[in-house]
Amino acid sequence: MRPESAGWFACPACGHSLALSLAQEEGGQVERGQLNCVSCTQAYPIQDGVPILLASEAQTGSLRPSKERHQSSEATPQPAAAEGVARTRASFSHKWDRFPAYAVGNADHEKFYDLWTASKLGLDTQEELHAYFRDKRLILDVGCGVGQKLRMIARHSPGRVFGFDLSSAALHAYRNTRGIDNVSVAQSDLFRPPFRPGQFDFVIADGVLHHTPDTRRAFLSIVPLLAPGGAILIHVYKKMPPLREWADDFLRERISALPPEEAWEACKPITALGKALTDLRVDIAVPQDIPYLDIKAGQYDLQRFIYYQVLKCFWNDIFTFEENNFGVFDHYHPTYAHKHTEDEVVEWFEEAGLQSITVHRRSPNGISVLAKAREA
């Protein structure tokens, strides 16, 4: 953490300013130290360059999974939900610890994810995506993973880019962005974001909110961070056709209960099927609509048909087998992976008082919504 970043953070317990103390700097970064709330006297450790801004762990913070989470009063989980959050946090920590630099520094991988992000904004090219951030001054990536998107945004924005993650990904994101002056990373909980209201002119929560106990409440907890006229983009899982929904629920109930390493191995046969189907390079024809299964008539690549209609057997030739298995594990091991309808998600945006609500429908298995906060 750069010393000047302390002024941008706020106490997740009470929302007041934080003061830096006990700082041990190395190469212009605070590698160890403490952030102290000027109001409620909470103290938050800085470990390995990452401020741990978790209200329940102010005294004993760790970048490793813990057994309980502290969230906002509206969304404080009951014991079963708290356990689910802890398991989800452990799942993502396992995933990111296995791939601490996932899609970082690999041109093909970065292009893949840039275009994926661009599609969620209704854009077509990397150039359009990069241009989108040129007028942004304060940007927040909620659930930043290991920092691939932080790196991309920071290279093309003249402003400051912040990211936080609940899992140990925060440590990897810091390491992957350490040499980029305008990036700041923290470990935090999106139900208690460590920032003041009205701070950011762009907030993105891509594939994150549905992995919490309550997607809607997670969304509503980050909307107040928008500055007047600021934009917010979220991407959440879409409710899929009946066969796929049944398979997802059946597999998640079993795989999410496994320890991470066992779950990783349990996902491999699904990944192997995705590869086998892809290698066939076969198209199939569905001659007529099947309304009860939400299947439309048409020509389909066989792997894509199975993927969207039956089972998330992810495969992309640009990734290794283990990297493809990452995508399957990401879907089936986390305890929470809620699915939603477009109408449902748009209602959240209307409830939050946002305007210029735009839905981008390029992803068959996700819902991307972009909107703006009202001007002051």
Secondary structure, DSSP 4 states (H G I P E B T S, - for coil): --GGGGGG-B-TTT--BEEEEEEEEETTEEEEEEEEETTT--EEEEETTEEEE-GGGTTT--SS--S-----TTTPPPHHHHHHHHHHHHHHHHHHHHSTTTTSS-HHHHHHHHHHHHHHTT--SHHHHHHHTTT-SEEEEES-TTSHHHHHHHHH-SSEEEEEESSTHHHHHHHHHTT-TTEEEEEE-TTS-SS-TT-EEEEEEES-GGGSS-HHHHHHHHGGGEEEEEEEEEEEEBPPPHHHHHHHHHHHHHHTTS-HHHHHHHHHHHHHHHHHHHHH--EEEE-S-BGGGTB-SEEEEHHHHHHHHT------TTS-HHHHHHHHHHHHSSS----B-HHHHHHHHHHTT-EEEEEE---TTEEEEEEEPPP-
